[in-house]
Amino acid sequence: MLCPALLAAMALLGKRWNGLVIQALGTGPQRFVDIRRGIPGISDAVLARRLGELQHCELIERVDGATRAPYRLTAKGRDLLPVLDALTAWAERWSVAEHLAAACVKDIAGDPVLQGARR
């Protein structure tokens, strides 16, 4: 039987860049430009969308609520850090990146897609 809570968590964490944004903020509050600098390949527009989504899910917040204030993790977001650490350790242990790279092709935008998978 499918677990709705797990499905929701995977939909959130499985969205490209979300885990990296949360992980970046795990070191402390950061401004937009600092987050972008720490995540190579993410565009300003995508980062802005991801930050908005993570704020909406109450995983991150602005330090003082001001528009140009740094972002930080909420308690809810900080609770995800051990999960991301465990997922990273698992991926490193089982060489997931290498296996995924071997099983992937690039789509028209240059993003990896599992061979035979449909979007």
C-alpha positions as CSV (number, residue, x, y, z in Angstrom):
1,M,0.0,0.0,0.0
2,L,1.3,3.4,-0.9
3,C,2.0,5.8,1.9
4,P,0.6,9.3,1.2
5,A,3.2,11.0,3.5
6,L,6.1,9.3,1.7
7,L,4.6,10.2,-1.7
8,A,4.3,13.9,-0.6
9,A,7.9,13.9,0.8
10,M,9.3,12.4,-2.3
11,A,7.4,14.8,-4.5
12,L,9.0,17.7,-2.6
13,L,12.5,16.3,-2.2
14,G,12.5,14.8,-5.7
15,K,12.0,18.1,-7.3
16,R,15.2,19.2,-8.9
17,W,17.3,21.5,-6.8
18,N,15.2,21.4,-3.6
19,G,17.4,19.1,-1.7
20,L,20.5,21.1,-2.7
21,V,18.9,24.4,-1.6
22,I,17.9,22.8,1.8
23,Q,21.4,21.4,2.2
24,A,23.0,24.8,1.3
25,L,20.9,26.5,4.0
26,G,22.0,23.8,6.5
27,T,25.2,25.8,7.0
28,G,23.3,28.9,8.2
29,P,21.3,31.8,6.7
30,Q,22.3,32.8,3.2
31,R,21.3,35.5,0.7
32,F,19.9,34.6,-2.7
33,V,23.2,35.3,-4.5
34,D,25.2,33.1,-2.0
35,I,22.8,30.2,-2.5
36,R,23.0,30.5,-6.3
37,R,26.8,30.7,-6.1
38,G,26.9,27.5,-4.1
39,I,24.7,25.5,-6.5
40,P,26.3,25.5,-9.9
41,G,23.9,25.2,-12.8
42,I,20.8,26.7,-11.2
43,S,19.4,29.7,-12.9
44,D,18.1,32.8,-11.0
45,A,14.5,32.1,-12.2
46,V,14.6,28.5,-11.0
47,L,16.2,29.3,-7.7
48,A,13.6,32.0,-7.1
49,R,10.8,29.5,-7.8
50,R,12.3,26.9,-5.5
51,L,12.8,29.3,-2.7
52,G,9.2,30.4,-3.0
53,E,8.0,26.8,-3.0
54,L,10.1,25.9,0.0
55,Q,8.8,29.0,1.8
56,H,5.3,28.0,1.0
57,C,6.0,24.5,2.5
58,E,7.4,26.3,5.6
59,L,10.8,24.7,5.2
60,I,12.6,28.0,4.9
61,E,11.9,31.6,5.8
62,R,13.4,35.0,5.5
63,V,15.5,36.0,8.6
64,D,13.6,39.1,9.3
65,G,10.8,38.9,6.8
66,A,12.2,41.6,4.6
67,T,12.5,41.2,0.8
68,R,16.3,41.2,0.6
69,A,16.9,39.4,3.9
70,P,18.8,36.1,4.0
71,Y,17.0,32.8,3.9
72,R,17.2,30.3,6.7
73,L,15.8,26.9,7.5
74,T,12.8,26.6,9.8
75,A,12.7,23.8,12.4
76,K,10.8,21.8,9.8
77,G,13.6,22.3,7.3
78,R,16.3,21.5,9.8
79,D,14.6,18.2,10.5
80,L,15.3,17.2,6.8
81,L,19.1,17.7,7.2
82,P,19.7,14.2,8.7
83,V,17.5,12.7,6.0
84,L,19.5,14.4,3.2
85,D,22.8,13.3,4.9
86,A,21.6,9.7,5.1
87,L,20.5,9.8,1.4
88,T,23.9,11.3,0.4
89,A,25.7,8.6,2.4
90,W,23.6,5.9,0.7
91,A,24.2,7.3,-2.7
92,E,28.0,7.5,-2.1
93,R,28.1,4.0,-0.7
94,W,26.3,2.5,-3.7
95,S,27.9,4.8,-6.3
96,V,24.4,5.9,-7.4
97,A,25.7,8.9,-9.4
98,E,27.9,6.6,-11.5
99,H,25.1,4.1,-12.1
100,L,22.6,6.8,-12.9
101,A,25.0,8.5,-15.4
102,A,25.5,5.2,-17.2
103,A,21.7,4.6,-17.4
104,C,20.8,8.1,-18.5
105,V,20.5,10.0,-21.7
106,K,20.1,13.7,-22.0
107,D,16.8,15.3,-23.1
108,I,16.6,18.3,-25.4
109,A,17.3,20.7,-22.4
110,G,20.4,18.7,-21.5
111,D,18.8,17.3,-18.3
112,P,19.4,13.6,-17.5
113,V,16.5,11.2,-18.2
114,L,16.5,7.5,-17.4
115,Q,16.5,5.5,-20.7
116,G,13.0,4.3,-21.4
117,A,11.5,6.7,-18.9
118,R,8.7,9.0,-19.9
119,R,8.3,12.6,-18.6
